[in-house]
Amino acid sequence: MAGRYTGRILMPGDVLEAIERREPPSRPERGLEVRHDPSDFGDLGTADRPGEEGEEIAGAAHAAPPSLARSSVIMAIGTVVSRATGFIRTAAIVAALGTGLLGDAYQTANMVPFVVYDLLIGGLLASVFVPFLVKRRQQDPDGGVATEQRFMTVTLLALAAITFVAVLGAEVLISVYAGEWTGNQRDVAVTLTRFLLLQIFFIGASGVVSSMLNSRQRFGAPMWAPVVNNLTIIAMALLFLRIAGPGRTPDDITDGQVALLGLGATAGQTLQALILALSLWRAGFRWRPRLGLRGSGFGEAVRNAGWMMVYAVVAQISLLVSTNVATRAGARVAEAGLDTGAGITAYKNAFVIFQLPYAIIAVSVITALLPKMSGHVAEGRKDLVRLDFSRGVRLASVLLVPASVAMVVFAVPLAVVLYARGSASVDDAHVIGYVLMMFAVSLMPFTLFQLMLRVFYSLGDTRTPGLVALAPVVIHGVSGFAVLNLAPPEHIVIYLPIGHGLYYVVGFLIAGQILRKRLHGLDGRRISRTLVLLHLAALPGAAAGGALAWLLGGFTGGALPALLSLLAGSVVGGVVFFVAAYALRIEEVRVFLETARAKALRR
């Protein structure tokens, strides 16, 4: 695990190993053995096998991959810097454009290229083509060189065609995602979308090159390149704010200012793609355009991705519902003459904060667990898969439960600290905070569902996740449009996360029942006990921290009272939580703290 090598960073693997020492693996259960044929798992499981180091195939220099220790440190630091600059980027865009009609136009236009890319190509890269390329590098006589040449050629041609068609269809795409927009807001959104759709090619090129770097076990550049993209967009937002000033609307923004927004974002993606391409060149890859797919194996790879695409389509339908409701909410708020932004900008910026604990904590746990679960499946040890899932949930919950409770309590001051500046007022930030409060309630169902998906993938099953998502997306859609038609305009976006939460509650309940049968249980009693105790431990801390934040004016004042209340309330709430957790004898918290203390003593 990465934590062993750095000697300074507490990694999820350290805590997992500590829990494993206290919970010895159970004996193999009779009747649980699985007949393993590699074809049952497609290309899953090959991505973690290292390739030959220093091999030279067909004249191409295949440089040896860097050590795991060095890669782990580079990735850890790169992730932190990328997340930090991403937050600054988000805050800079809100400061420049606000949360009203202009901010909504930019957010929607910037979302469209990512949706088109994810729907048509993005979902295939990580799930199919990385393991496919690793497999070809190991098995092909030329070390996979011909396959990689074909892969890049075909994908870049497809991206160019998709980008061209998407730019021509920008007006249609805006109609799909923002059907109620009219007048200058629609015109600005369409123009911005035409500029921003150029990103599809560079987003896709970055994904292709990142896949090829990952297949070579070179993980640093894919982690660090987004930082350059973030810095470019931050510079664009600050330049726009300097040129145009705060408070711009679709009615008074100039064509040049619209071009600055569109080309600035596209420039960021272009630089990111160029940096990744340079890293791939340094890794020894030399691209020579090559077609001819017969015998390349791509057909097998795409067939393996069929059910992954079903899940991707279902996810995009869910996004379509949320986007339509949020864009309509913003338009209706403006029609009602209200000054506070309560549309898609508020929704998206709240979601950025909401997903951060999952991205940092749960994704790290998933990264540590997925190879282990896949290995246990290959050995026919479903009992160990069940134990891995239980450990993963309980480990992630040690931090995610207090984080979710803290987000409910401190959502408003946190949003004020991050967003109340430039074109965004304190009232605008309050709306983002209220949306975040609603999102925060669903953090644990969201995490449970994502962890369950990884169990299915470790079992070689991509079909069930796609089918499981069908019922939740219907409930999400019904909930979203009910909120749109029943809530006051200024409250629509605040209630919209209810559908998001229902999606994941229904999803993890259905997935849990299926997995419970396949794995002969999910250790549900122990997981439930841990979750209940963690919530009980978090409540006193939330009450103490929230009361202190209220006394300091964090819920009614500006940025400085919000910052002071956030810092003081978090410290007090955190201390009370850990004291309560010790009093309730929550074993996972004890292991976490003891592991952290042991690492601190080794420094």
Protein Blocks (a to p, Z undefined) as FASTA:
>chain_A
ZZlmnomaccfklmmmmmmmmmccddddehiaccddfklnomghjlmpccdehiaeehia
cdddddfklmmmmmmmmmmmmmmmmmmmmmmmmmmnojmlmlmmmmmmmmmmmmmmmmmm
mmmmmmmmmmmmmmmmmmpmnlommmmmmmmmmmmmmmmmmmmmmmmmmmmmmmmmmmmb
gcjllmmmmmmmmmmmmmmmmmmmmmmmmmmmmmnopaklmmmmmmmmmmmmmmmmmmmm
mmnoghiafklccfklmmmmmmmmmmmmmmmmmmmmmmmmmnopacdddehjehnlmmmm
mmmmmmmmmmmmmmmmmmmmmmmmmmmmmmmmmmnopabdcbfklmmmmmmmmmmmmmmm
mmmmmmmmmmmmmmmmmnopaklmmmmmmmmmmmmmmmmmmmmmmmmmmmmmmmmmmmng
cjbcfklmmmmmmmmmmmmmmmmmmmmmmmmmmmmmmnopaklmmmmmmmmmmmmmmmmm
mmmmmmcfklmmmmmmmmmmmmmmmmmmmmmmmmmmmnopahlmmmmmmmmmmmmmmmmm
mmmmmmmmmmnopmmmcfklmmmmmmmmmmmmmmmmmmmmmmnopaklmmmmmmmmmmmm
mZZ
